[in-house]
Each structure stands twice: as structure tokens, then as C-alpha cells.
Amino acid sequence: MPSSPTKTVIITGASSGIGLAIARTFLDHGYNVVGNARNAARLQQAAVQLERPERFLGVAGDIGEPATARQLVDAAVQRFGQVDVLVNNAGIFNAKPFTDYSVEEIDALISTNLKGVVYASQAVAAHMIPRRRGHIVNITASIALQPSIKVPATLPVLLKGGLNQATRALALELSPHNIQVNAVAPGIVDTPMYSAEQHAFLNTLQPAGRIARASEIADAVLYLSQAAFTTGAVLPVDGGMSSGTW
């Protein structure tokens, strides 16, 4: 049975890839969705693809700015009445040798992958605490659970690995307020980030022998957003990638 249509989820990075799949899954299960992306045109295109204008609200802006996080909560409350779930999906993943990261790339990673999660979570938690209910689901990365020599990505691992630990810490802090905080750690996912020509190599990086569908990540997020007695969990959805070496 679909969830109550009165529930509302905020999804950052909702204009494509995993974020778009998460938005579609929540809409299919009766939620109102407030989607955020930096690019207003791409967010509008996503809204057209989702085909549920009465239950989808796009709010463009840089989630690395605290004003954007506050705007998301204010818009959700004004349009739909409350926020029940936050999905911190927006993120940058650029795999390259550690010494090759530029100052600009480092700043962009910190802005989106760190500040974006902090500001959005602060704004939503401040709304959820008085209501004494809510869910926060962070999208991290399987490679932060087990780095691979085949994919040099020390800076994304630094930030996503920190987010895995912060998920546990925030779960403890918000547990007395009946707010659950969990994370999904995807492996490599079939998104516009990768071309079809890259798939043959990418398929070899996960024991399952294929990369994930974005809908499979969305299903895990939906589960955690409804799990009443699960908090502080980091759920790998990676075809066994983080289970060990192979």
C-alpha cells in the first residue's frame, strides 16, 4: 500500500541520476517531494519527467549555502505543511590521483559533500525536533567502507567516510527526539555520470558482476525512511563491493 500522501520528503541533488530515481520512488509511494538542484533548468526538466506537478516542488539553489537549506524547509512547510524525510543525496564524486586535486575541486567537494549535508540536516532537524518524528537518510559511498586501488578517490572517501561516522553520531543525538538517521552506501550506479562504453570495466568492480540501477538505491532509501526501529545504520547497496577483496 502507498504511504500517506501527507508525508513530505526533501531530496537534494534531485534533478538527475540517483536523486531523480529517489524522487520518482517517493512519488510512486504517495509522498510529496521537494527537490533541490543547483541548476534551475535541469530541475524543471526533472519536474516534467516526474509528471506529478501537484506533488513535486522544485527549489533551485546551491545546497552548500545555508540560505538554500532554510529555503527548502520553508518551501516544504508552506506548500505541504511539514517535512517528514530528508534525503541528503547531492554529492560530487571525482576519482583521480590524490595529488591531482585542484584547490577549486577541493572547495567544491567540501561545499557540496560536507556543508550541503550539514546545512540541510540542521534546517530539517530544527523542524523535526519539536514534532518529535522524522527520518534523515544520507547517501554516502561503498568505497568509503572499503577503498579500492582500482578507483583512486581519497578525497571523496575522506568526506563520505566522515559522513558514515557522522550518521551514527547524529543518530544518537537525535534518537531521544524520535528522529532516525541512517545512510545508504551505493556502489557504482548506472547514472549519466558514466557512458555506456565505461560499463564493461565498471561491471568488474563489483562482485555481482554489474553496476546498480538507480532504482535499487532509491528502494533502500525508501526502506530506511520508513524504518521505525533502525537508526545509525549504514546500508551498503553495492553488489558485495564492500564485503571484502575478490
C-alpha positions in Angstrom: 0.0 0.0 0.0 1.3 3.5 -0.8 2.3 5.7 2.1 0.1 8.5 3.3 0.1 11.3 0.7 0.5 13.8 3.6 4.2 12.8 4.1 6.8 15.1 2.6 10.4 14.4 1.6 13.1 16.8 0.7 15.7 15.4 -1.7 18.9 17.3 -2.6 20.5 16.7 -5.9 17.1 15.6 -7.3 17.5 16.7 -11.0 19.2 13.5 -12.3 20.7 10.1 -11.6 20.1 8.7 -8.1 18.3 11.8 -6.9 15.8 11.7 -9.7 15.2 8.0 -9.1 14.6 8.6 -5.4 12.1 11.4 -6.2 10.2 9.1 -8.6 10.1 6.3 -6.0 8.8 8.5 -3.2 6.2 10.0 -5.6 5.1 6.5 -6.5 4.6 5.7 -2.8 2.4 8.8 -2.2 4.8 11.3 -0.8 5.0 14.9 -1.6 8.5 15.7 -2.9 10.6 18.9 -2.6 13.5 18.5 -4.9 16.6 20.6 -4.9 19.3 21.1 -7.5 21.8 23.9 -8.4 20.6 24.2 -12.0 17.0 25.5 -12.3 16.6 24.4 -15.9 17.6 20.8 -15.1 15.3 20.8 -12.1 12.4 22.0 -14.3 13.2 19.2 -16.8 13.1 16.7 -13.9 9.7 18.0 -12.8 8.4 17.4 -16.4 9.8 13.8 -16.4 8.2 13.1 -13.0 4.8 14.1 -14.2 3.3 14.8 -10.8 3.2 18.7 -10.6 0.7 18.7 -7.8 3.1 16.8 -5.5 6.5 17.9 -6.7 8.1 21.3 -5.9 11.4 22.2 -7.3 13.6 24.7 -5.3 16.8 25.6 -7.1 19.9 26.7 -5.2 23.3 25.8 -4.0 22.9 23.4 -1.1 26.4 24.4 0.1 24.8 27.7 1.2 22.8 27.8 4.5 20.1 30.0 2.9 19.2 27.3 0.4 18.7 24.8 3.2 16.4 27.2 5.0 14.5 27.9 1.8 13.9 24.2 1.2 12.3 23.7 4.6 10.3 26.9 4.4 9.0 26.0 0.9 8.1 22.5 2.0 6.2 23.7 5.1 4.4 26.4 3.1 3.3 24.1 0.2 2.8 20.8 2.0 2.6 21.5 5.8 5.7 19.7 7.1 8.9 17.8 6.4 8.9 14.1 7.3 12.1 12.9 5.5 15.3 14.5 4.3 17.5 12.7 1.8 21.0 14.2 1.6 21.7 13.0 -1.9 23.6 15.9 -3.5 27.3 15.0 -3.9 30.3 15.2 -6.0 32.4 12.1 -6.8 35.5 12.6 -8.9 38.0 9.8 -8.8 41.6 10.9 -9.6 45.1 10.6 -8.1 45.3 12.4 -4.7 48.0 14.9 -5.8 45.9 15.9 -8.8 43.0 17.6 -6.9 43.0 21.3 -7.5 42.1 23.9 -4.9 38.8 24.5 -6.8 37.9 20.8 -6.8 38.7 20.5 -3.1 36.5 23.5 -2.3 33.6 22.1 -4.4 33.8 18.7 -2.7 33.7 20.4 0.7 30.9 22.7 -0.2 28.6 20.0 -1.6 29.6 16.9 0.2 30.1 18.4 3.7 28.5 21.8 4.0 25.4 20.7 2.0 24.7 17.8 4.3 25.3 19.9 7.5 23.1 22.8 6.5 20.3 20.7 5.2 20.3 18.5 8.2 20.5 21.4 10.6 17.5 23.1 9.0 15.4 19.9 8.8 16.3 18.7 12.3 15.3 22.1 13.8 11.9 21.5 12.2 11.6 17.8 13.2 12.7 18.1 16.9 9.5 19.9 18.1 7.4 17.5 16.1 9.2 14.5 17.6 9.4 12.5 14.4 11.3 12.3 11.2 13.9 10.5 9.1 17.2 11.7 7.7 18.9 9.4 5.1 22.4 10.2 3.9 23.8 9.0 0.6 27.4 8.0 1.2 29.6 5.6 -0.9 30.5 2.0 -0.7 34.1 2.9 -1.5 34.3 4.8 1.8 33.7 1.5 3.6 36.4 -0.3 1.6 38.7 1.8 -0.6 39.9 0.2 -3.8 43.3 0.6 -5.6 41.3 0.4 -8.8 39.5 3.6 -8.0 41.7 6.4 -6.6 39.3 8.6 -4.7 40.9 9.7 -1.4 39.1 13.0 -1.1 35.6 11.6 -1.7 36.4 8.7 0.6 37.5 11.3 3.3 34.2 13.1 3.1 31.9 10.2 2.6 33.7 8.1 5.2 33.3 11.0 7.6 29.6 11.1 6.7 29.2 7.4 7.6 30.5 8.2 11.1 28.5 11.4 11.4 25.4 9.4 10.5 25.9 7.3 13.6 26.7 10.3 15.8 23.7 12.2 14.7 21.5 9.1 15.1 22.5 9.0 18.8 22.0 12.7 19.3 18.5 12.8 17.7 17.3 9.4 19.0 15.7 11.0 22.1 13.6 13.1 19.7 12.3 10.0 17.8 14.3 11.0 14.7 16.0 8.2 12.8 19.3 8.9 10.9 20.6 6.3 8.5 22.7 6.1 5.4 22.8 4.2 2.1 26.3 3.5 0.7 25.9 2.8 -3.0 28.5 1.1 -5.1 28.8 2.1 -8.8 25.4 3.1 -10.2 24.1 3.4 -13.7 23.7 7.2 -14.0 24.5 9.9 -16.6 27.9 10.2 -14.9 29.1 7.1 -16.8 29.0 6.4 -20.5 27.8 3.1 -21.9 31.4 2.5 -23.1 32.6 2.5 -19.4 30.1 -0.1 -18.2 32.2 -3.1 -19.2 35.0 -2.0 -16.9 32.7 -0.8 -14.1 30.9 -4.1 -14.0 34.1 -5.7 -13.0 34.4 -3.6 -9.8 31.5 -5.3 -8.0 31.3 -9.0 -7.2 27.7 -9.1 -8.5 29.2 -8.5 -12.0 27.1 -5.5 -12.8 26.5 -1.9 -11.7 23.4 -0.9 -9.7 20.3 0.5 -11.1 19.4 3.9 -9.6 16.0 2.5 -8.6 17.8 -0.1 -6.4 19.4 2.7 -4.4 16.0 4.5 -4.2 14.4 1.4 -2.8 16.9 1.2 0.0 16.3 4.9 0.8 12.6 4.3 0.9 13.0 1.4 3.3 15.2 3.5 5.7 12.8 6.4 5.6 10.1 4.1 7.0 12.1 2.0 9.4 10.9 2.9 12.9 13.5 1.0 14.9 16.6 1.3 12.7 18.9 4.2 13.3 22.6 4.8 12.9 22.8 2.2 10.2 25.0 2.4 7.0 23.4 0.1 4.4 25.7 -0.9 1.5 23.9 -1.3 -1.8 26.9 -2.4 -3.8 26.6 -5.9 -5.1 29.1 -7.0 -2.4 31.7 -4.4 -3.2 32.4 -3.5 0.4 32.3 -7.1 1.7 36.0 -7.8 1.1 38.5 -8.3 -1.6 37.9 -10.6 -4.6 
